[in-house]
Amino acid sequence: MAIDHTRAPVLEALADYRREGRLSFTPPGHKQARGADPAVREVLGDAVFLGDVLATGGLDDRLTRDRVLQRAQELMADAVHADHTFFSTCGSSLSVKAAMLAVAGPHEKLLIGRDAHKSVVSGLVLSGIEPVWVEPRWDAERHLAHPPSAAEYEAAFAAHPDARGALVTSPTPYGAGADLRAVAEVCHRRGRPLIVDEAWGAHLPFHPDLPSWAMDAGADICVTSIHKMGSGLEQGSVFHLQGDLVEPGLLGMRADLLSTTSPSALIYAGLDGWRRQMALRGQEIMGGALELAAETRAAIEEIDGMHVNDRADFCGPGLADGFDPLPVVIDLDGLGVSGYQAADWLRERRGVVAHLTDHRRIGAQITHGDDRETTGELLAALKELAHAAPGLPDAPRVAVPSPAELRMEQVRLPRDAFFGPAEDVPLERAAGRIAAEMITPYPPGIPAVLPGERLTEPVLRYLTSGRDAGMFLPDPSDPALGTVRVAAGDAG
Ligand SMILES: Cc1ncc(COP(=O)(O)O)c(C=O)c1O
């Protein structure tokens, strides 16, 4: 049957639900907004409640005979060149765990770039998979990690031929890409699947000037947050599958373990609508975003003290292989302010919210949702920031370790360290102990410490100096880092 991308099964089913005036005696209890607190209705608007219907037995019938979700997923798979697509309403945090669980089981090995997101580490903790860490490519001057090379995956497979597959994050939240085709070839030579955490790549399939898309590059599973670079609502994520190394039924079963039985029809609708928008007009829309990003990058580069990281900074021998220009990463080293100070100033003084923040950078993500008005506001705010910077306190120094110092030894399975007996020790006595928790600077969300690693002074110094400089650490048991949770009875 010919694929018709003008259709949007979830949106159509929602419209039918309203048009037919269906009366539900099921969740959600707000009953099409009627029961919701008027003050809540005023802030959220009734559209949120009207679109919030039960998926099975609401959007579709009791036995899902209209195949509403299935049809929407099939259309998405076609639009992004996958064999199968699965929608998730629990973010890529769920999708990436489902992908991992479909490839490896408890005590089996998975090769993983150490620049993985904290959701991957949670997947290790829950599953008992043994990570074989693959070294990212470090830019020691800029203190930035780019995805590992194919050669690093090759070496890791040679050392661990029993590994069940590999996982690579590409693009990174900074916009740096891996050579996915080469990494996929490394995996496929051994008959092993490649998972790509492409949470930041929802837009990639839709314009030839963007870095290569995992499905086109031959990956087996790829995970994408449609809410990050696409038009989906927060938590809207998809994962795609192709080839015969992972069985679709098994991937669905593993996802089912983690999923909710009450998926949000609103989130499904956002995914469905994004696919239609992109399938019909993706290249034109993304072309506009690329043009706008290029203009904005050039204009920011003109601001004294600011430097926009470009392809020449990120790509080349020993660095990344691909580059997405939409995350506009601005190095503030020349201004003498930290990313944390800059982000706070922009939000408080100009109402402009930056995305990434680290000790020397802020990121401003440009998407197809921007236009010259929004980028004009951004530019004006950045110029004012440059003007105000000399009056800001000196940026507190963050003791960023060298790449070699940043890596700690994984001495215990993440699951065993996380669930085993643990104790909280004062930070000064934590070096040499085995971490029993994750400690993650956020964003971008790559754990500096993960369960089972033996803690070292340089990493603890990095975190405490980062904390003092304004780094956000959402996950340690003591966010102030007065104490650290470590495996009990292991005094180093
Ligand atoms: C690389 C990467 N993978 C996975 C995730 C999790 O995505 P989500 O926020 O959709 O759960 C993120 C979120 O920031 C991410 O940066």
PDBQT file of the ligand as one rigid body, heavy atoms in Angstrom, charges set to zero:
ROOT
HETATM    1  C1  LIG A 501      22.924  11.896  24.609  1.00  0.00    +0.000 C 
HETATM    2  C2  LIG A 501      21.627  11.787  25.334  1.00  0.00    +0.000 A 
HETATM    3  N1  LIG A 501      21.006  10.587  25.388  1.00  0.00    +0.000 NA
HETATM    4  C3  LIG A 501      19.823  10.423  26.020  1.00  0.00    +0.000 A 
HETATM    5  C4  LIG A 501      19.209  11.485  26.646  1.00  0.00    +0.000 A 
HETATM    6  C5  LIG A 501      17.903  11.274  27.367  1.00  0.00    +0.000 C 
HETATM    7  O1  LIG A 501      16.900  11.884  26.632  1.00  0.00    +0.000 OA
HETATM    8  P1  LIG A 501      15.482  12.319  27.244  1.00  0.00    +0.000 P 
HETATM    9  O2  LIG A 501      15.706  13.634  27.900  1.00  0.00    +0.000 OA
HETATM   10  O3  LIG A 501      14.620  12.396  26.013  1.00  0.00    +0.000 OA
HETATM   11  O4  LIG A 501      15.043  11.268  28.187  1.00  0.00    +0.000 OA
HETATM   12  C6  LIG A 501      19.817  12.753  26.620  1.00  0.00    +0.000 A 
HETATM   13  C7  LIG A 501      19.184  13.908  27.298  1.00  0.00    +0.000 C 
HETATM   14  O5  LIG A 501      19.721  14.963  27.438  1.00  0.00    +0.000 OA
HETATM   15  C8  LIG A 501      21.068  12.903  25.952  1.00  0.00    +0.000 A 
HETATM   16  O6  LIG A 501      21.706  14.092  25.931  1.00  0.00    +0.000 OA
ENDROOT
TORSDOF 0
